């Protein structure tokens, strides 16, 4: 994509909310150009101090991932792999998302070799998520055990069902968002889908 002089610059388009404008991101030299339809911003890639990759499921899909850029002025820019087409329809284009994030990460690393690349949630948030998730599962397990002991079979099975559903949601959030320090410019495969082997 970058070796062909006639190819367009690396770009990504996303409509992050069901109602609202589409936002496009384009790498031009040492800047990230953000076009939100109403205005165009140019962000110097050298001003990016941290790049964070996270798993961010929503109540609509569990296949949501985000990339967050923290700038030297304290502001942040966040975009993800999902784009809303309508109030009920979401589009995923993981291959193009992966290609753009990879190109953007390389450009940031070149513009600011001191930029920090991290995966997952901050340590304290991740730990809180793991503890709360674990305690919730334990409480549901205890509820089911007590229900069966008291002969409330329906309530016991309900507790087991809720525990299974909670585990299905909490486990990937804890495992995929485990805090990791990355090499400068590194893109984690488990948090940026759409790579060659995905």
N, C-alpha and C positions, 0 to 999 in steps of 0.2 A: 504494500500500500504506500510506503514511503519512498521506495526505490524508483517508482515510475514517476518521472517529472510531470506527466500529463494527468496523473491521478489527482482527484480532489484531496484537500488536506483531511487528515483523520477527523471524523465528526460523529456525533451521536444526537439523536432526537428523542425527546421523551415528553409525554403529557403526564406529569406526576399525579394529577388529581382528576377525578371524573369530570369536574366542571372547572374549566380554566384554560389557559393558553398552553400551547406546545412550547417547549424550551429546547433550543438547539445549542450544542456545545461543539466548538470547532477549534482545533489547534492551528494557530498561525504563527510560525516562528517560535519565539520564546513567550508567547501569550496564549491564554485560553479565552476565546471569544464566546460570550454567552448572549444569545439572542432570545429574549422572552416575548417577542412580538411588540411589546410596548416600548422596550428600550434595549440597547446593546451595551454590554459591559466588556471591557478588556481587562483580564487579570494576568499580571506578570507571573509566569511560572516560577520565577526565582523567589517570589513572595510566599510560596507554599512551604509551610514548615512541617506539616504532617499529612500523610495520606493514610486513611483508615478504611479497611474493608470489613463489612459486617453482614451477617445474615439477619434479615429483617422481615420475617413473615408477617402477613396481615390477616385479617379475618376473611379475606377473599382467596388468598393463595399462600401456600407454604414455600413457593419457589421465588421468593423475593430477596434480592441482594442489593446492597448500597455501597457506594464509594463516597467517602467524605474527605474534603480538602480543608485543612485549617490554615488560614493565612496569618501572616506576621502581624496584621492589624487586629487580630482577634476574631475576624469574621470567618464564616465557614460556607462551603459550597457542597451540596449533597445531591447526588443523582443516583438512579437505580436502573435495574434491568427491565422494569415493567413500564408499560405505557398504556394509559386508558384510552380506549377508542370511544366508549360510551359509558353510560351509568352501569352497565352490566358486562361489558366486554373488555378484557385486558389482553394486550399484545406482548409477547415475549420474543425477543430476537437476541438470544444469548451469544451467538457467534459474532454479531456486529458489536455488541456490548463488550465482549472480551477483547476484540480487536482494538476498540477505542481506548479502553482502560489500559491495555498493554502499551499502546502508543503514548498515551498521556503520562503513564508512570515513567516511561523512558525519557520523555521530554522534561518532566519535573526533575528527575535524577540528574539530567545533563545541566539544567538551569540552576539547580541548587543541590550539590552533592551532599550537603548536610541535612537535607530533608529526611524526616523520620518516617519509615513505612511500618505500619502495624496492622495486625489482623485481630478481629474480635472486639469485644467490649473492653472498656477500661477495667482494670483488676477489681476495683471495689464493686462496680456494677455487675460484673460477671459472678463474683463471689456471692453477692446478694441474690442474684437470680438462681444460682445453684442451691443455695441454702433454702430459699423460699420454695423452690420447686421440689426439693427433697422432702421438706417438712409437709408440704401439701400431699405428696404421695403417701407419706407415712400416716398422716391423719386419715386419708381415705382408706388405707389398708386397715387401720385400727377400727374405723367405723364399720367396715365390712365384716371384720372378725367378730365384733360385738353383736352386729345384727344377726349373724349366723348363730352365735351362742344363745341368743334370745329367741331364736325361731323365726326371725323376720327374714326369710329367704329372699323375698323380692328386694328388700332394702339392701341386703348383702350383695346380691348380683348387681344392683344399681351402683353401689359403691365400687365394685370391681370394674364395671363399665366406665365409670367416671375416672377411675385411676388409670385405666388403659388409655383413654382419650387424652388425659393430662400428660401421661408419659410420652405419647406419640407427638405431642406438641412441645413439651419441655425438653426432652432429650436432645433433639437437633439444635435447639436454641443454646443449650449449655455446651454441647460438644463442638458445634461449628463456631461459636463465638468465644472459644477459649482464647485468652490473650496471648499473642505471639509477637515477638519482635522479628521483623523481616529485614532482609538485605535491602540496601537502597535500590529502588526501582523494581523490586520483586513483586510479582502479582501472585497471590495464593490461589491455587487451582480450586480449592474447596469453597472459596468465597467469591470467585469471579467465574461463573459457568460459561461454557461456550468454547472452551479451548479445543485443540485438535483431538484429544482423546476423550472428551466429554460426550 
